[in-house]
């Protein structure tokens, strides 16, 4: 089958998937947050590394030789910083352990509802 000269061809020299309305080309034009499935997603990399063994040289002296993972080392560091008086870390730790404190909502004023019956 002879191809016309103005027809677009894919890498394999075929016309398959080259129509502007093909799903592949429509998906290509969509905007949105596609970072999660990319290889360079920092969050994905951090989650994968969380359970890897942490290098001894990065651990506190008292934690060396315990075979801690990055996740365990970070949790211990947060705990130690909270105990040593870091107010920001202490607040974050309490929010995670106890849940965030709900803020009361105050109503200043009155609300009047007027119901009108227009069924006549």
C-alpha positions as CSV (number, residue, x, y, z in Angstrom):
1,X,0.0,0.0,0.0
2,X,1.6,3.3,-1.1
3,X,1.7,6.1,1.5
4,X,0.9,9.7,0.5
5,X,3.8,12.1,0.8
6,X,2.0,14.4,3.3
7,X,0.9,11.6,5.7
8,X,2.7,11.6,9.0
9,X,4.5,8.3,9.9
10,X,5.5,7.1,13.3
11,X,9.0,5.8,14.2
12,X,8.3,2.4,12.6
13,X,7.3,4.1,9.3
14,X,3.6,3.4,9.9
15,X,0.7,5.7,10.1
16,X,-0.8,4.0,13.2
17,X,-1.3,6.4,16.1
18,X,-0.5,9.5,14.0
19,X,-4.0,10.9,13.5
20,X,-4.4,14.1,15.6
21,X,-7.4,12.5,17.4
22,X,-5.7,9.3,18.3
23,X,-5.7,8.5,22.0
24,X,-1.9,8.7,22.2
25,X,-1.9,12.2,20.7
26,X,-4.8,13.4,22.9
27,X,-3.2,12.1,26.0
28,X,0.0,13.9,25.1
29,X,-1.8,17.3,25.1
30,X,-3.5,16.9,28.5
31,X,-2.2,19.0,31.3
32,X,-2.1,18.0,34.9
33,X,0.2,16.6,37.6
34,X,2.0,13.8,35.9
35,X,5.0,14.1,38.1
36,X,4.1,11.1,40.3
37,X,4.7,8.6,37.5
38,X,8.0,10.1,36.3
39,X,11.4,8.5,37.2
40,X,12.6,11.8,38.7
41,X,9.8,12.2,41.3
42,X,11.5,13.1,44.6
43,X,8.7,11.7,46.6
44,X,8.8,8.4,44.9
45,X,12.6,8.2,45.4
46,X,12.3,9.1,49.1
47,X,9.7,6.5,49.7
48,X,11.8,3.9,48.0
49,X,14.9,4.9,50.1
50,X,13.0,5.1,53.4
51,X,13.6,1.4,54.2
52,X,17.2,1.2,52.9
53,X,19.9,0.9,55.5
54,X,21.2,4.3,56.6
55,X,25.0,4.8,56.3
56,X,26.6,4.6,59.7
57,X,28.5,7.9,59.2
58,X,25.2,9.8,59.1
59,X,23.8,8.4,62.3
60,X,24.1,9.8,65.8
61,X,26.9,8.1,67.8
62,X,24.4,6.3,70.0
63,X,22.6,4.9,66.9
64,X,25.6,3.5,65.1
65,X,25.8,-0.3,64.9
66,X,22.1,-0.8,65.2
67,X,21.4,-1.2,61.5
68,X,18.8,1.5,61.3
69,X,16.9,2.4,58.1
70,X,16.6,5.9,56.9
71,X,13.0,5.9,58.2
72,X,14.1,4.7,61.7
73,X,17.0,7.2,61.8
74,X,14.7,10.1,60.8
75,X,12.1,9.1,63.5
76,X,14.8,8.9,66.2
77,X,16.2,12.3,65.1
78,X,12.7,13.9,65.4
79,X,12.1,12.3,68.8
80,X,15.5,13.5,70.1
81,X,15.0,17.0,68.8
82,X,11.5,17.1,70.5
83,X,13.0,16.0,73.8
84,X,15.8,18.5,73.6
85,X,13.2,21.3,73.4
86,X,12.7,22.1,69.7
87,X,9.2,23.7,69.9
88,X,8.4,23.3,66.2
89,X,9.4,19.6,66.1
90,X,7.5,19.0,69.4
91,X,4.4,20.6,67.9
92,X,4.6,18.4,64.8
93,X,5.2,15.3,66.8
94,X,2.2,16.0,69.1
95,X,0.0,16.7,66.0
96,X,1.0,13.3,64.6
97,X,0.6,11.4,67.9
98,X,-2.5,13.1,69.3
99,X,-4.1,14.6,66.2
100,X,-4.4,18.3,65.4
101,X,-6.4,20.3,67.9
102,X,-9.7,21.5,66.4
103,X,-10.3,25.2,66.5
104,X,-13.7,26.3,67.9
105,X,-15.8,28.3,65.5
106,X,-17.5,31.3,67.2
107,X,-20.7,32.9,65.8
108,X,-20.9,36.6,66.5
109,X,-24.4,37.8,65.5
110,X,-27.7,36.3,64.5
111,X,-28.9,34.5,61.5
112,X,-32.5,35.1,60.4
113,X,-34.2,32.7,58.0
114,X,-37.2,33.9,56.1
115,X,-39.4,31.3,54.4
116,X,-41.6,32.5,51.6
117,X,-44.4,30.3,50.3
118,X,-45.1,31.2,46.7
119,X,-47.5,28.3,46.0
120,X,-50.6,30.5,45.6
